[in-house]
Amino acid sequence: MKTHDIHHRLNVENNQLIFAGKSAEEIIAIAGGTPCYVYDKSLVVNRVKALRSMLPETVKIHYAIKANPYAPLVGQMVNHVDGFDVASHQELILALASGMPAANISFAGPGKSSQDLTAGVASGVIINVESEHELNQIYAIAQQQQCRANIALRVNPSFELKNSGMSMAGGSKPFGIDAENITAMLKKLDVDKVNIKGLHIFTGSQNLNAEALMQAQSNTFELAYQLLKETGVEITHLNIGGGFGIPYFPNEKALDLTAVIDNLTKLLEKYQPLLGFKEIHLELGRYLVGEAGIYLSRVVDKKVSRGKTYLVVDGGMHHHLANSGNFGQVIRKNYPVVMPQEMGHNAPEKVNVVGPLCTPLDILANQINLAPAKIGDVIAVLQSGAYGPTASPQLFLSQPQVKELML
């Protein structure tokens, strides 16, 4: 599926984009103005349900809150996923407040503070241990609190997830413990202070290559088998991360999920009798929520500079850093952008859409074809449900904060 095919799947009535059952102007009225994000809860729920229908029962869906920690969305998600993955103390508090049982929450991140670890131990969540120093800190906290901490060891394997938007494993990495050091750590675990619940092997994110994901999953299972065989340690779960991507840019095709899940099913049939674990944790963020959000801003100026037309809007990179190309892109490419009120217009003009910030980096779209716009029109950035407001420098130049809404 090419990115422009995203447009063909949109709900359009009378040449207007309808999202979450509302027109863009209705959404803006409810939100209280632009710029704003809106998330469609039905799209999120349907994505989780569709994925669950394809997965073996042993595979549990965990939502990585970092992708979108908007509290109403997390509150909705708790009813449909099996667990949460958090990456900070604040996300931990949010996950616990949602009603998700502590036993179904994992806490990852390479630089956890003493406060983070103390909260993790006291709450009973599973702490994904990222270093030997972190493990020693957990021992001390558990002894102080006179309890046993729940942990999993995060493994940095020698292999990586090829074609990944962000590589999280392979070679030298700040994430996890190098695989060659895991056996010694497992053998000398102080089981009076910790309960070893699992292994966490997360290799990369935003991947649309089914073959690469299948190979990484196969390597992950084999590595887990070798580590547990050498040590005799028993675990209750294996967290294989996620990595499922969504298409953003021209010529990107949607992930062949059927092939990935078929491979995962075969791996379970082979390794589960050998490993004896009860669950596989599939840790997903962007894949569950990325396509369920849009970002709306309004045109405040239109001008021509030496032959190029610019639409200046009231939103920008301070709200949507990923769309600006400054969140990991080497070569900037456009997210899918539309004019919600002119979806059927067949006489487009080529424009640059830019934000209000005093920097040339503040780009929403570069040299794209849109219907002829006028001041006051609305511009929508699609595929905006993940890594939006909280992944953006909202305090940059002291511009107003973005509004968020879920319908």
C-alpha positions as CSV (number, residue, x, y, z in Angstrom):
1,M,0.0,0.0,0.0
2,K,1.4,3.4,-1.0
3,T,1.0,6.4,1.3
4,H,-1.4,8.1,-1.0
5,D,-3.7,5.0,-0.6
6,I,-4.2,6.2,3.0
7,H,-6.3,9.0,1.4
8,H,-8.5,6.4,-0.3
9,R,-9.3,4.8,3.1
10,L,-10.5,8.1,4.6
11,N,-14.1,8.7,5.4
12,V,-15.1,11.5,3.0
13,E,-18.6,13.1,2.9
14,N,-19.5,16.0,0.6
15,N,-15.8,16.5,-0.2
16,Q,-15.1,16.9,3.6
17,L,-12.9,14.6,5.7
18,I,-14.9,13.0,8.5
19,F,-12.7,11.7,11.3
20,A,-14.1,10.2,14.5
21,G,-17.5,10.9,13.2
22,K,-17.0,14.6,12.9
23,S,-15.9,17.2,10.3
24,A,-12.7,19.1,10.9
25,E,-14.5,22.3,12.0
26,E,-16.7,20.3,14.4
27,I,-13.6,18.7,15.9
28,I,-12.0,22.2,16.3
29,A,-15.1,23.6,17.9
30,I,-15.1,20.8,20.5
31,A,-11.4,21.1,21.1
32,G,-11.7,24.8,21.6
33,G,-9.6,25.9,18.6
34,T,-6.4,25.1,16.7
35,P,-3.9,23.6,16.7
36,C,-5.2,20.4,18.0
37,Y,-4.8,16.6,17.9
38,V,-7.8,14.4,17.8
39,Y,-7.7,10.6,18.4
40,D,-10.4,8.2,17.2
41,K,-10.9,5.6,20.0
42,S,-12.8,3.3,17.7
43,L,-9.8,3.0,15.4
44,V,-7.6,2.2,18.4
45,V,-10.0,-0.5,19.7
46,N,-10.5,-2.0,16.3
47,R,-6.7,-2.2,15.7
48,V,-6.2,-4.1,19.0
49,K,-9.2,-6.4,18.3
50,A,-8.0,-7.2,14.8
51,L,-4.5,-8.0,16.0
52,R,-5.7,-10.1,18.8
53,S,-7.9,-12.2,16.5
54,M,-4.7,-13.1,14.6
55,L,-2.5,-13.9,17.5
56,P,-2.0,-17.2,19.4
57,E,-3.5,-17.1,22.9
58,T,-0.1,-17.3,24.4
59,V,0.9,-13.9,22.9
60,K,-0.2,-10.9,25.1
61,I,-0.5,-7.4,23.7
62,H,1.2,-4.7,25.7
63,Y,0.8,-1.0,24.9
64,A,4.0,1.1,25.1
65,I,2.7,4.2,26.7
66,K,5.5,6.4,25.4
67,A,3.9,6.3,21.9
68,N,1.0,8.3,23.2
69,P,0.5,8.9,27.0
70,Y,-2.7,11.0,26.6
71,A,-4.6,10.0,29.7
72,P,-8.0,9.4,28.2
73,L,-6.4,7.2,25.5
74,V,-4.5,5.2,28.2
75,G,-7.8,4.9,30.1
76,Q,-9.5,3.5,27.1
77,M,-6.6,1.2,26.2
78,V,-6.6,-0.5,29.7
79,N,-9.8,-2.2,28.7
80,H,-8.4,-3.8,25.6
81,V,-4.7,-4.7,26.0
82,D,-3.1,-7.2,28.4
83,G,-0.4,-4.9,29.8
84,F,1.4,-1.6,29.7
85,D,5.1,-0.8,29.1
86,V,6.3,2.4,30.8
87,A,9.6,4.3,30.4
88,S,9.4,6.8,33.2
89,H,8.1,7.4,36.8
90,Q,5.3,9.6,35.4
91,E,4.2,6.9,32.9
92,L,4.3,4.3,35.8
93,I,1.9,6.5,37.8
94,L,-0.3,6.9,34.8
95,A,-0.4,3.1,34.2
96,L,-1.1,2.3,37.8
97,A,-3.9,5.0,37.9
98,S,-5.5,3.4,34.9
99,G,-6.3,0.2,36.9
100,M,-3.9,-2.0,35.1
101,P,-2.6,-4.6,37.6
102,A,1.0,-4.0,38.6
103,A,2.0,-7.5,37.5
104,N,1.0,-6.6,34.0
105,I,3.2,-3.4,33.8
106,S,6.9,-3.4,32.8
107,F,9.3,-0.6,33.4
108,A,12.1,0.0,30.9
109,G,14.8,2.6,30.3
110,P,18.6,2.7,30.6
111,G,18.8,5.5,33.1
112,K,16.3,4.8,35.9
113,S,16.9,6.9,39.0
114,S,16.8,5.7,42.6
115,Q,13.3,7.2,42.8
116,D,12.2,5.3,39.7
117,L,13.6,2.0,41.0
118,T,12.1,2.5,44.5
119,A,8.7,3.2,42.9
120,G,9.0,0.2,40.7
121,V,9.9,-2.2,43.6
122,A,7.2,-0.8,45.9
123,S,4.5,-1.0,43.3
124,G,5.3,-4.5,42.3
125,V,5.7,-3.9,38.6
126,I,8.3,-5.8,36.5
127,I,11.5,-3.8,36.2
128,N,13.4,-4.4,33.0
129,V,16.9,-4.4,34.3
130,E,19.3,-2.5,32.0
131,S,22.7,-3.0,33.8
132,E,24.5,-4.7,36.7
133,H,24.6,-1.4,38.6
134,E,20.8,-1.1,38.3
135,L,20.4,-4.7,39.5
136,N,22.5,-3.9,42.6
137,Q,20.4,-0.9,43.3
138,I,17.3,-3.0,43.1
139,Y,18.8,-5.5,45.6
140,A,19.4,-2.7,48.1
141,I,15.9,-1.3,47.7
142,A,14.3,-4.7,48.0
143,Q,16.3,-5.3,51.2
144,Q,15.3,-1.9,52.6
145,Q,11.6,-2.5,51.8
146,Q,11.8,-6.2,53.0
147,C,10.3,-7.5,49.8
148,R,11.3,-9.3,46.6
149,A,11.4,-7.1,43.5
150,N,9.9,-8.4,40.2
151,I,12.5,-8.1,37.4
152,A,13.2,-9.1,33.8
153,L,16.7,-8.8,32.3
154,R,16.9,-6.7,29.2
155,V,19.2,-8.3,26.7
156,N,21.2,-6.5,24.1
157,P,21.7,-9.2,21.5
158,S,24.5,-9.4,18.9
159,F,21.9,-9.2,16.1
160,E,19.8,-6.2,15.1
161,L,16.4,-5.6,13.4
162,K,17.3,-4.7,9.8
163,N,15.4,-1.9,8.0
164,S,14.4,-0.5,11.4
165,G,13.4,3.1,11.9
166,M,15.3,3.1,15.1
167,S,17.8,0.4,16.0
168,M,17.6,-0.6,19.7
169,A,20.0,-3.6,19.7
170,G,23.1,-5.2,18.1
171,G,26.6,-3.9,18.6
172,S,27.3,-1.4,21.2
173,K,24.1,0.1,22.7
174,P,23.1,2.0,25.9
175,F,20.0,-0.3,26.1
176,G,20.1,-3.6,28.1
177,I,22.9,-5.9,29.0
178,D,25.1,-7.5,26.4
179,A,24.0,-11.0,25.7
180,E,27.4,-12.5,26.5
181,N,27.1,-11.2,30.1
182,I,23.6,-12.4,30.7
183,T,24.5,-16.0,31.6
184,A,26.8,-15.0,34.5
185,M,24.1,-12.5,35.8
186,L,21.4,-15.2,35.7
187,K,23.6,-17.7,37.6
188,K,24.4,-15.4,40.4
189,L,20.9,-13.7,40.9
190,D,20.1,-13.1,44.5
191,V,16.7,-14.8,44.5
192,D,16.1,-13.8,48.1
193,K,15.7,-10.2,46.8
194,V,14.3,-10.6,43.3
195,N,11.8,-12.7,41.4
196,I,13.1,-13.3,37.9
197,K,10.0,-13.0,35.6
198,G,11.4,-12.9,32.2
199,L,13.7,-11.7,29.5
200,H,13.2,-8.5,27.4
201,I,14.8,-8.6,23.9
202,F,13.7,-5.5,21.9
203,T,15.6,-5.0,18.7
204,G,14.0,-2.0,16.9
205,S,11.0,0.0,16.0
206,Q,9.0,1.3,13.0
207,N,9.7,-1.7,10.7
208,L,7.7,-2.5,7.6
209,N,9.8,-5.4,6.4
210,A,8.2,-8.7,7.3
211,E,11.3,-10.7,6.5
212,A,13.4,-8.6,8.8
213,L,10.9,-8.9,11.7
214,M,10.6,-12.6,11.2
215,Q,14.4,-13.1,11.2
216,A,14.7,-10.9,14.4
217,Q,12.0,-12.9,16.1
218,S,13.6,-16.2,15.2
219,N,17.0,-15.0,16.5
220,T,15.3,-13.8,19.7
221,F,13.7,-17.1,20.5
222,E,17.0,-19.0,19.8
223,L,18.9,-16.6,22.0
224,A,16.4,-16.9,24.9
225,Y,16.6,-20.7,24.5
226,Q,20.4,-20.7,24.7
227,L,20.5,-18.4,27.8
228,L,17.9,-20.4,29.7
229,K,19.4,-23.8,28.7
230,E,22.8,-22.7,30.0
231,T,21.5,-21.4,33.3
232,G,18.5,-23.6,34.1
233,V,16.5,-20.4,35.0
234,E,12.8,-20.5,34.6
235,I,10.8,-17.5,33.4
236,T,7.1,-16.7,33.0
237,H,7.4,-14.5,30.0
238,L,9.5,-13.5,27.0
239,N,9.1,-9.9,25.9
240,I,10.0,-9.8,22.2
241,G,9.4,-6.1,21.8
242,G,7.4,-4.9,18.9
243,G,8.8,-3.1,15.9
244,F,5.6,-3.2,13.8
245,G,5.6,-0.1,11.7
246,I,2.9,2.0,9.8
247,P,3.4,3.6,6.4
248,Y,4.0,7.3,6.4
249,F,5.8,8.2,3.2
250,P,5.5,7.7,-0.6
251,N,6.1,4.2,-1.8
252,E,5.9,2.7,1.7
253,K,3.8,-0.5,2.0
254,A,1.9,-1.6,5.0
255,L,3.5,-4.4,7.0
256,D,2.6,-8.0,5.9
257,L,1.3,-8.9,9.4
258,T,0.0,-12.3,8.3
259,A,3.5,-13.5,7.5
260,V,4.9,-12.2,10.7
261,I,2.3,-13.8,12.9
262,D,2.5,-17.1,11.0
263,N,6.2,-17.1,11.7
264,L,5.6,-16.2,15.4
265,T,3.1,-19.1,15.7
266,K,5.7,-21.6,14.3
267,L,8.3,-20.3,16.8
268,L,5.9,-20.8,19.7
269,E,5.2,-24.4,18.6
270,K,8.9,-25.1,18.4
271,Y,10.2,-23.2,21.5
272,Q,7.5,-23.1,24.1
273,P,7.9,-26.8,25.1
274,L,11.6,-26.2,25.4
275,L,11.5,-22.9,27.3
276,G,8.4,-23.5,29.4
277,F,7.3,-19.9,29.7
278,K,3.7,-19.0,29.9
279,E,3.5,-15.9,27.8
280,I,5.0,-13.9,25.0
281,H,4.7,-10.1,25.4
282,L,4.3,-8.2,22.2
283,E,5.2,-4.6,23.0
284,L,3.6,-2.2,20.6
285,G,3.0,1.6,20.5
286,R,2.9,3.3,17.2
287,Y,1.3,0.3,15.5
288,L,-1.7,0.5,17.8
289,V,-2.3,4.3,17.9
290,G,-0.4,5.9,15.0
291,E,-3.1,5.8,12.4
292,A,-5.8,6.7,14.9
293,G,-4.8,10.4,15.2
294,I,-4.7,13.5,13.1
295,Y,-3.2,17.0,13.7
296,L,-5.2,20.1,12.7
297,S,-4.0,23.6,12.2
298,R,-5.4,26.7,10.5
299,V,-3.9,28.8,7.7
300,V,-3.1,32.3,9.1
301,D,-1.2,33.6,6.0
302,K,-0.6,32.8,2.4
303,K,2.3,34.3,0.4
304,V,4.5,33.8,-2.6
305,S,8.2,34.1,-2.4
306,R,10.2,34.0,-5.7
307,G,7.8,31.6,-7.3
308,K,7.0,29.4,-4.4
309,T,3.7,29.5,-2.5
310,Y,3.7,29.3,1.3
311,L,0.8,28.5,3.6
312,V,1.7,29.6,7.1
313,V,-0.3,27.8,9.7
314,D,-0.7,28.2,13.5
315,G,0.8,24.8,14.3
316,G,4.2,23.4,13.7
317,M,7.2,21.4,14.8
318,H,6.8,22.5,18.4
319,H,3.6,20.3,18.4
320,H,4.6,17.7,15.8
321,L,8.3,17.3,15.7
322,A,8.2,14.0,13.9
323,N,6.2,15.4,11.0
324,S,8.8,18.3,10.7
325,G,11.5,15.7,9.9
326,N,13.5,16.5,13.0
327,F,12.8,13.3,14.9
328,G,15.1,10.8,13.4
329,Q,14.7,11.4,9.6
330,V,18.0,11.6,7.7
331,I,16.2,13.0,4.6
332,R,13.0,14.8,5.3
333,K,9.8,13.3,3.7
334,N,6.2,14.5,4.0
335,Y,3.7,12.8,6.2
336,P,0.3,12.5,4.4
337,V,-1.3,16.0,4.5
338,V,-4.8,17.0,3.3
339,M,-7.2,19.9,3.3
340,P,-10.2,18.4,5.2
341,Q,-12.7,20.8,3.6
342,E,-11.5,20.3,0.0
343,M,-11.0,16.5,-0.3
344,G,-12.6,16.3,-3.7
345,H,-10.8,19.2,-5.3
346,N,-9.2,18.3,-8.6
347,A,-7.2,21.4,-9.4
348,P,-4.4,21.5,-6.8
349,E,-1.6,23.9,-6.4
350,K,1.9,23.1,-5.2
351,V,2.7,24.7,-1.8
352,N,5.0,24.6,1.2
353,V,3.1,24.4,4.5
354,V,5.1,26.0,7.4
355,G,4.5,26.9,11.0
356,P,4.8,30.1,12.9
357,L,8.3,29.5,14.5
358,C,11.3,31.6,13.7
359,T,13.3,28.7,12.2
360,P,13.5,27.1,8.8
361,L,13.0,23.7,10.4
362,D,9.4,24.5,11.1
363,I,7.9,22.6,8.1
364,L,4.6,20.7,8.0
365,A,4.9,19.8,4.3
366,N,7.3,20.6,1.5
367,Q,6.3,21.1,-2.2
368,I,3.0,19.1,-1.9
369,N,-0.1,19.4,-4.0
370,L,-3.2,20.7,-2.2
371,A,-6.4,22.4,-3.2
372,P,-6.0,26.1,-3.5
373,A,-6.1,27.4,0.1
374,K,-7.2,30.6,1.6
375,I,-6.6,32.2,5.0
376,G,-8.8,30.4,7.6
377,D,-8.7,27.0,5.9
378,V,-7.7,23.9,7.9
379,I,-4.7,21.7,7.2
380,A,-4.7,18.1,8.5
381,V,-1.6,15.9,9.1
382,L,-2.6,12.3,9.0
383,Q,-0.9,9.3,10.8
384,S,-0.4,11.5,13.8
385,G,-1.6,9.3,16.7
386,A,1.9,8.5,17.9
387,Y,4.9,10.5,19.1
388,G,3.0,13.8,18.9
389,P,2.7,16.4,21.7
390,T,4.9,14.7,24.3
391,A,7.7,14.0,21.7
392,S,7.8,17.7,20.6
393,P,9.4,20.8,22.1
394,Q,6.2,22.5,23.1
395,L,7.9,25.2,25.1
396,F,10.1,26.3,22.1
397,L,9.6,30.0,21.5
398,S,6.9,30.0,24.2
399,Q,4.1,29.3,21.7
400,P,0.7,28.2,23.0
401,Q,0.3,24.6,24.0
402,V,-1.5,22.2,21.7
403,K,-5.0,20.9,22.5
404,E,-5.8,17.2,22.5
405,L,-9.2,15.5,22.2
406,M,-10.4,11.9,21.9
407,L,-13.7,11.1,20.3
